[in-house]
Amino acid sequence: MEKAEIPLHGAKPNVRYRIVRIDASDAMRGRLRELGIICGTEIMQTVRGRGGEIALYAVKGSRIALRRESAAYITVTEWDG
Amino acid sequence: MRGSDGAAARRVALVGNPNVGKSTVFNALTGMRQHTGNWSGKTVDVAEGRYRYGDEHFVIYDLPGCYSLYGGAGEERIARDFILRECPEVTVAVCDATCLERTVILALQLIESGVNTVICVNLTDEAARKGVSVDLEKLSRETGVDCVGTAARRKRGLRELKAAVFGACRAEAENACIKCGCCGRGSAINEAVVEKCVDDAVNCKENAREREERIIRRAEEICRACVNVSEGEDGGRRLDAALDRVFMGRWGVLVGIALLGLALWITVVGANYPSEALRALLFRGEEQFYSLATRWGAPSALRDALILGVYRTLAWVVSVMLPPMAIFFPLFTLLEDFGYLPRAAFLLDTPLMRCGACGKQALTMCMGLGCNAVGVSGCRIIDSPRERRIAVLTNSFMPCNGRFPTVIMLSSLFCASVGLGAGAVSAIALFSALAVGVLMTFVASKLLSVTLLRGTPSAFVLELPPYRPPRVGSVIVRSVLDRTVFVLGRAAAVAAPAGLAVWLLANVTVGGSSLLAVISGAIDPLARLLGLDGVILLAFFLGFPANETVLPIAIMAYSGLGAVAEISDAGIYALLSANGWTAETAVCASLFCLCHFPCSTTLLTVKKETGSWKCTALAAVIPTAFGVALCFMTHCLFAVFG
């Protein structure tokens, strides 16, 4: 069954997702790549800030804070193991 | 570069992602005490140290953190350019055992670029706590270079690291320079060739992305093979996640306020005792010196200038200003060590974004609480030049350690004058003062971002460090000592001449009244409009080289020449009230203390960081304008309601 693709900022907390697409600008993609965030990477939202403008994500053992507008460029699907 | 015995010293560079403990490894190897802190971007310059291994001398360079050899801006280029241009014999890629998959990427990039690399997997102790272990032998086989596990905070694995570096040096010597043949140690460096090397390594734009992604996938593969996570023992990870929810979740702001409030309360209450003891001691000393000097028949002008001027100002600075500084600073360092500061940045990001600024500005604001000059140079962590400039220009709204005690004194004075006296109440007053500082930072940032520094907020990506149990003992001992030495040094350099200046101003008379009276009288009408008086306004100007001297100078000026009868807090209040101070004066002086031109050191730092006199002028004018406006409004409010 095809899993639904959603923007990262809409992810449910503490659920594992897989990144399927990153549509950000080159600079932003570069920034994310430096942090090891590319297509296929596992990512999980751990804390959502008050107001939902910013959230914390667990990626490869580190904690990355992303604003909603940046997270919107990242498309994910639920992790299938 | 020569060792002490004349043999050439080996050059070693330390690189790695931010906050993997490069500086800690550096300190452990060299025995130096480079400041370390638990957040990304701590080290902004290249530090240099030395160590010996066997008969060999090594020079080691601690480079600012960087995520990738390709791309990157500002700070990250420093590390890359250093390795590619300076060609150290060995580059130690420091990785974080708790997140090897991310941190090993840089090491793989180095190895692929032909850099002679040793991998140092640091923080193995922290990883063990989180149930993570790294198979170093396998890692070494997979990467083809020596891999050493260290726990630099506990000084573990350092011998092995030194041995591996030594081994890599010898291998390098046999290989000459694999990379580009440009660097032949000690020989003249061909700049053009280096330029080309850097270009090749960095700007192969076509396949840069593929190459990076390939390396990232390789890192994934390697880590699948080398990293073992025991599921049952990931208590550390779960604790981190739980703490994150407490500090940044729904109640995060309240928890932050409570933490800060607690730190302030400890500062206010705790400072009383040492403050009183120091005062008693130092002023007893003054009497003794005075009578001694009199007995020896020292010229009375000299005696008075040195003892009533210089010594007394020093005594005020040390007894009133030093204790709160020496208490708040370690508390703040503990929070930094623990990893709280970037969490505060997370909390403050949304309001800062609305003000057109960067979330990382919250970090530089926190550093500004310690020292504005440090806060200003810390602004380098902000990538966007526009947002960096906003952070630089607004940093002095955060009351630095030197202004804190003034605000403490003034808020307890205010509490006393309206009939409240307890420590908790003045902690609240102090907290409000701090809140005003934060609010003004927001307002000024917003104003700047819609006027002089227009632009859209840039994307914001912040990596948060793990929580680390702060090394309470060593942090307290060291930061209390460091702070004390620092304050005493500044006191000697700045407060002493200021004391002499005040004494001279008070004693040189023109037409029957002292210069002090003349000058403060001249600016008095202006000061009155701001709810202040001429003397305290003059003190703000005289305190320009060091803000911690402002209140002592004012006290000196008020007390004139006579011996101060009462040197307790009550005595200071009595002195100030006798000179016409009211609740209004206390409030306005606090506001002006929060919002006025930063000290000379900070302004020089602004000049150094921005390279622009215009910016430096703005950094002084903006807060002063805010202070003047706030004080004037307060004055009007008091006039209407008071």
Interface residues (C-beta under 8 A of the other chain):
Chain A: A24 S25 A27 M28 R29 G30 R31 L32 R33 E34 L35 G36 I38 G40 T46 V47 R48 G49 R50 G51 E53 I54 L56 A58 V59 K60 G61 S62 R63 I64 A65 L66 R67 E69 S70
Chain B: Y67 S68 G71 G72 T98 C99 L100 E101 R102 I105 V132 R209 E212 E213 I216 R217 A219 D240 A241 D244 R245 M248 G249 R250 G252 V253 A345 F346 L347 D349 T350 M353 G359 A459 F460 V461 L462 E463 L464 P465 P466
